């Protein structure tokens, strides 16, 4: 399997200038090839394949106005042609929409690089046409030139340079315990876990002081931006001033920080659960799209990132060869009594404590669901 990695780069000013040059060249190549494909379609000519687009790069570089393309890695431009070809194929298969032109302001600034030219030392990583760039990471990366990486790409996000790539590795085969694990996702608590005879609860991080303070600051900035737009309104047009751009940039950084806090918490929770090495993991298949129709809970459900939790548990179980199961979404895990098996059909969403009318069991609703998921037989 292929594991993906992201590391932080610290380029010099000269290296940063070359990286921006690669980004501009890749964006120009994408737009040029896309315009060429559309023109050929309007003229009734044949669609260009990936190899045909790559062949068009040679005469393009010989033009006097395009000589600056020679300063950029040729492999990066070829990979852009490959990406455009894949985008067209996905469109023909009705998997994606039609490819769009890339804007300098709206498109994500990134560029691919040659995989066999990427190699790591203890402090630097080598990238073709750019040189050795300093990096920092906690990962144990293979050093030297005799390693192969898949799909390396450099991106610029929120003022930070990031190198993403994949490494081929084998699945781990640890010795598993004989205890199954059932995981119930919720809004009050992010995860309620039944592991053997134990119960583990991961609290909702969106209720923490850090996130509540951050969201309060974001609301204040959003109101300030709205007032500034109204103050600079001319008829039906809204003028964006330098102050508005400064506040929007600050708000964007706060959004990224909020997203990183949630993502880091989910990674820590899922890693802790997988490290327990259960004999199997059982989760429920949630209808998140249907749950979002509840206008009172839609925002809370969105902040919990249920899909991300399930996805991370699934691939981390696959890494450690732990069987992973998802029960049917109509399985009444919350309505079944974990003691006697009686089904309480009149259970409401507001009932946070499960009280069985047959055996008199009193148990937390989420823990009851987790125990039922743990005992589920696939």
Secondary structure by P-SEA (a helix, b strand, c coil): cbbbbbbbbbbcaaaaaaaaaaaaaaaaaaaaaaaaaaaaaaabbbbbcaaaaaaaaaaaaacccccccccccaaaaaaaaaaaaaaaaaaaacccccbbbbbcccccccccccccccccccccccccccccccccccccccccccccccbbbbbbcccbbbbbbbbbbbbbbcccccbbbbbbbbccccbbbbcccbbbbbccccccaaaaaaaaaaaaaaaaaaaaaaaacccccccccaaaaaaaaaaaaaaaaaaaaaaaaaaaaaaaaaaacccbbbbbbccccccccccccaaaaaaaaaaaaaaaaaaaaaaaccbbbbccccccccccccccccccccccccccbbbbcccbbbbbaaaaaaaaaaaccc
